[in-house]
Amino acid sequence: MDEKDKQLCETTFAVESAKQAAKLGKDVASDIVRPTSKSIGENIGLLVDGVFGWLGVWGQMQKIRQEKNLEEFKKEINKNIEAIPQDNLKEPTMYIIGPAIEASKYYYEEAQFKEMFAKLIAASCDDRDNDKISPYFVEAIKQISHKEAMILTLFRDKKTSALPIVNYRLILKTIGEKYYEKYVFIHDNPDNIRKYSDSLINLQRLGLVSLDFQNWLTDNNFYQIYKDNVFFKNTKQEILKNIENPDFECRDFDIQKGILELTPLGKNFIDLCL
């Protein structure tokens, strides 16, 4: 870029910045009377534009794609803000939306993260959520995978605070037992028993769920899927086939029932971000 083009870009940027500053000042003056979902949404949109200014360094094709995603992100924010009753609207909580917008620039291309950040930003504009919202939720969103979001969505959709989990264990011929597979959660594929184990541990680390094997759901039907899958049946059959072998230390294969339980923090996270 030669000096002339550079000066032209700087002039254009200065003009656009002045326009946005003037618009922001006008909106702020108007909001002194009473903020509206439209004015709050537009002002947050200006913050988003500022944080996402790094888009200009991308190639033109990438920039076009990113700008499209950016507009969709702002629309998602406005959609959630407009759903707030007028009487419950308040100025956004800056220690929430500032970190949320800053963090979202690395995540907003993905629908899951875009929706969660948009809902969290909107929640900061809703006085009904004052006691639920936490700046920690920004970090939680950043550290949740698609699998973990799916598990949390199950709590929301099933309207429950507890889901069944198990440990698979070997029952020894002598006194005692050994764990064979821990933190087994079956949802979509009953034969992929290891799919969600790491997700359960991460959700517990984030404080959104707890893993409890001292208690379990009273209805045994919730745990039947853990005995009906191919992995359990084949493993149990193999153990029973070798039970007469004196060198074989196991006499049975079974489940240890447990509960995947939503914490109060997890419930607030689901209410505001999912």
N, C-alpha and C positions, 0 to 999 in steps of 0.2 A: 504494500500500500504506500503510494507516494505521499508527500507532505500535503498536497492539495486535497487528496481524498481523505487523509487523516483529519484535516481541519474541518472538512465537510461533515464527517461522521461525528466529530466532537460538537459541532454546531447543532446538528440534528438531535443528538442525545440531550444537549442542553435545553433545546426547545421543548422536546418531549417531557423532560424532567420538570420544566417550568409549568407546562400544561397540567401534569399530574399533581404537582404541588398546589397549584391554584384550585384544582378540582377537590383535592383533599381538604384544603382550607375552607372551601365552600360547604363541603359535607360536614365538617366539624362544626361550623357555625350553625348549620341546620340542626345538627344533632343536639345542640345545647337545649333546644326545646324538648325534643323526644327522639331517641334513636329509633330507626325502623329497621326491619329485616333487610330491606334493600340497601340502605345507607351503610349498615354494618357490613353486609356482604361485599359491597363495592370497596369499602375501605380495607377490608381484609384482603381483597383481591389486589389492591395496590401493594400491600405488604408482600404478598406472594410474588408479584412481578419484581419487586426489589430483590428478594432473596434469590430468585431464579435468574438474575441477570447474567449468570455465567453461560446461558444458552448461546450467547453470541459467538463464543469461541468454537462452536461445533461447525461441522460442514453444513452446507445449505440444506441438503436432503435430511440430515439428522435434525437440523434446527426446525424444519417444517414439522417433522413428526413430533418432536418434543413440544413445540408450541401447541399442537393439537391436543396432546395429552395434558398440557398445562391448562388450556381452556376447559377441558373436561373436568379437571380437578377443581377449578374455581366454580364451575356449575354445580358440582357435587356439594361443595361447601354451601353455596347459596341455597340449594334445594333443602338442605338440612336446617339452615337458619330460617328459611321461610316457613318451615313446619312448626316453629316455636310460636305459641300464642303471643299476641302483641303485649299483653300484660306481664308476660314472663321474660320479655327481652331485656337484656342489660348489656352494658359495654363489655366487650370481651376481656377475659382475664389474660393480661399480657404475659404472665409467667407460664401460661399454658400455650397460647397460640404462637408466641415467639419461638420457643423450642420446637413446637409441633410443625410449624411451617419450615423452619430451618432443617429439621430432620427429614421432612417429607420429600425434599428435593432429590433424595437418593432412592425413594420408594414409590413415588406417585404414579409411575408407569404401570405398576401392577394393580389390578382392580381391588384386590383384597386390602392392600395398604392404603390406596387412595380413599376407599370408603371408610376405613377405620380412622384415618387422620381427619377426614372431612367431618365425621361425626363427633370426634373429640373437640375439634375447633368450634363446631356449632354448640356443643355442650357448654363451652366456656362463655357462651352468650345467653345461656338459659339459667335464670335464678333458681329454678327448681333443682338444679344439679349442683348447687354450691357445696352441699355436704358429701357428695359422691366423688367429685372430680379430684384428680391428683396429678401433679406434674410427672409423677412416676409412670403414668400411662404412656407418655411419649416413649420412654425407654422400653416399656413392655412391648409396644407395637413393633419397635425395631427388632426385637429379639424373638418374635413369634413367626414360626414357619407356617406354610399352608396347612400342614397336618395338624399343628397345634390350634390354629384358628378353627379348623373343622371340628376338633374335639370341643372347643368352647361353644361353637355354634350348636352342637348337640344339646348342651345344657339349656341353651336358649329355646331351641325348637321343641324339646321334650318337656319344657317347663319343670325341670327337676334340678335338685342340687346334688344328686348322687347317682353315679353310674357304676355298673359291676366291672371289676377287674379281678384277675387271678394271678397266682404264681403256680407254675407246674412244678410238682415235687416228686421225688423218688422216695418211696417208703422202704426202709431198709429191713433186712431180716433181723438184725439186731435192733436195739432200741434206737429210735431216731429217724431222721429223714435228711435228704439233700435237695436243695433247690436245683431244678433242671432248666427252667426258664422263668425269669422274674419280670414283673410289671407287664403282663400280657393284657392287651385291650383289643377286642375284636369288634370291628364295625362293618366294613364293607367287604372284606375278603377273609372268611373264616379260616383259611389255610395259611395266611401270612401272619403268623402269630407275633413276629418281631417288628412289624411295621411301625407301631406306635410307642414302643417301649422308651425310646429316647425322648419322644415328645412328652410323655408323662413326667419324666424326670425334669425336663426343662420347665414345664408348667409349674411343677412343684418348686423348683428353684426360684421362679419368678414370684412365687407366693400366691398364685391364682388358684391352685388346687392343692389338696392334700391326698396322700396315698395311705390308706388305713387297712391293715390286715388283722387288726384286733376286733373289728366289727364287720358285718356283712349285711346284705339285703335279706330280709326274711323270706322273700319269695324265691325259692330255688330255681324257678323257671328262667330267671334272669341269667343264671350261670350255665344253663344247659348247652348253649352254643359253644362253650369252652370244652365240652365233652363230646360234642357231635362232629367236630372237625376231623379231617384226615390225619393231621399231625398227632392229635391225642390218641385216636384209635390205633394207629400204627405203632406208636411208642408203647402203649399199654399191651398190645398184642405181643410185641417183641419181648417185653419183660415177663409176661405170663408164660411164654413159650420156654423161657430159660430158668424158670423158678426152681426146677428140680436140680439144676446144676449147683453143686456145693460151692463152686468158686464164684458163683454169681451172687452179688451182695444185696440185690433188690428183690422185694416180694410183691411190689405193686407200684402203680403210677396213678397219681390223683391230683386234684386241684386244691389250692388254698384260697378260699374265697376272700375277697376284699372289696373295698369301696373307693372309688375315685370321687372325691367330694369337693365341691366348690367352696372356696373361702369367701368371707365377706368382701375382701378386696377383689376377688375374681368376679363376684356378682356385680359389683359396681362397674368393673371393667366391661363386662358383657352389656350391662344396661346402657353405657355411654358410647361404647366403641363398636358394638356388633349389631 
